[in-house]
Amino acid sequence: MNQTDPQSKIMKTRQGWVQGYNCQIAVSADGLILVAQATTQATDNAQFIPIMTKAVEAVDLINTTTGQSRQIRTVLADAGYYSEANLAAPGPDRIIAAGKAHNITANNPGTGKPRPINERNTASTAMINRLSDPDTATLYKRRSALIEPINAHLKDRRGLRVFARRGQPAAHSELRFAAAITNLMRLRNTGYQPQPA
C-alpha cells in the first residue's frame, strides 16, 4: 500500500512500474479535449465505453448550449481498447485497431482479403475486414495525429507526468483543469470568437 496516496495503483508502463493513475482523454477532430478522466484501472480496455459515453454527452451539452447540431461520426481508438464488447457496444461508429499492423498481417495471410466471419467473433472479424480497406486505414491514421500531440502536451507542457496532489479526486480535478487550460489556449491560438447569445 502506498502511504502517501492509498487510492493510486501500481501500473506497468513502457518505462517500468509506476505508482499512479491511468488518465484517459477523448479529443474532437478540431483538437479540443471533450473528456478527461483519471482512473485506477491499469488497462485501457474497460475505459472505452465510459469515455465514449461521456464524449457523446459532452457533444450533446455543446449542442444544447450553442444551438448547434454536431455529432460524433467515428471514434478512433488504438489496440488497447480492442475487444469484442467494445466493438459491439451501442454508440457511434468506431474504428479500433486490432493490434499492430505487422501482427494483423501475420494473422491474416493474403492481407487485403476479408476473413470469413464466424459466430464467436463477428465484431472482431468485421473490424479486421474493415481495417483492410484503404479508406478505413487512411481514416484510422488520423488517430495518432489527433490524440498523441495532446497527450504529449498534457504530460510535458502541463507537467502531468506527476500530479501535484494526492488521491483520485484530486488527480482527476488536476487533469480536468489542465485539459480546460489546454482547450482555452487552443481556442485563443486559433482565433476563436464566441458568437453573441
Secondary structure, 3 states (H helix, E strand, C coil): CCCCCCCCEEEEECCEEEEECEEEEEECCCCCEEEEEEECCCCCHHHHHHHHHHHHHHHHHHHHHHCCCCCCCEEEECHHHCCHHHHHCCCCEEEECCCCHHHHHHHCCCCCCCCCCCCCCHHHHHHHHHHCCHHHHHHHHHHHHHHHHHHHHHHHHCCCCCCCCCCHHHHHHHHHHHHHHHHHHHHHHCCCCCCCC
